């Protein structure tokens, strides 16, 4: 894989993924907002040496963009994590079950397992919230959800299959509740329109009026939800 060499500890090497495309008419760079991968698209007949010369000319932009990426943060006692749109501080708690009190997440048991237990709690909460929202919106259009699957997806927040099975990123539970509801409405709308046509967006508008701010929140803030590592 081609690399932009680093010149110091503050400027480490940067790997460049080259992607040839019959549709590309010029060189273009993209830095993934989810994992920081740098992709350089180039025409089929372009020379790799020319592509890397273009990347070197854009090195300042590449490094500035990477510097603005959210850093991955390990989760443990004392850390703060978002839960349903508010920051929660992880603290040791009594009893056997994880619970939320005010702006704290109380985690009993071995402190070394606090991150794992916090992640498990959020995933269970995500399933509860997403199943309820999906069933509610499906009922409004006379359809039935056959299955809800949660994954830690980095490329999409949700998907809908032709048989009514829905998939979501469990990290949606970290976003404001209105954002989670919008994504559920969006995926349920695909039960009627398996596309993103005007008819599809009309269904979304019927299920979740004035959805645009929630979609913008995901675009602007959603990538930060992937910065938290729960040790699982």
ZIPE-V373348 format. One line per field, one symbol per residue. ss: DSSP state (A for helix, B for strand, O for the rest). phi: phi as a letter, one per 30 degrees, with the letter a starting at -180 (. if undefined). burial: b if it has 16 or more other ideal C-beta (glycine too) atoms within 10 Angstrom, else e. A space follows every 10 residues. Layout:
ss->???
phi->???
burial->???
This chain:
ss->OOBBOOOBOO BOOBBBBBBB BOOOOOOBBB BOOOOOOBBB BBBOOOOAAA AAAAAAAOAA AAAAAAAOOO OOBBOOOOOB BBBOOBBBBB BBOOOOOOBB BOOBBBBOOO AAAAAAAAAA AAAAAAAAAA AAAAAAAAAA OOOOOOBBBB BOOOOOOBBB OOOOBBBBBA AAAAOOAAAA AAAAAAAAAO OOOOOOOAAA AAAAAAAOOO OAAAAAAAAA AAAAAAABBO OO
phi->.dbddccaed bddbdcdcbd bdddcadbcb cddcbidccc dbdecddddd dddddddced dddddddddd ddbdcaejdc bdbhibdccd bdbdibcdac bicbcdbdid edcddddddd dddddddedd dddddddddd cicbddabcc bcdccadaab cddidcbbdd dedddeedde dddddedded dcbdabdddd dddedddbeh deddddeddd cddddddccc ic
burial->eeebeeeeee eeebebeeee eeeeeebebe bebeeeebeb bbbeebeeee bbebbeebee ebbebeeebe eeeebbbebb bbbbeeebeb eebeeeebee eeeebbbbee eeebbbbbbe bbbebbbebb bebbeebbee eeeebeebeb eebeeebbbb eeebebbbbb bbbbbbeebb bbbbbbbbbb bbbeeeeeeb eebbeebbee beebbebbee ebbbbbebeb ee
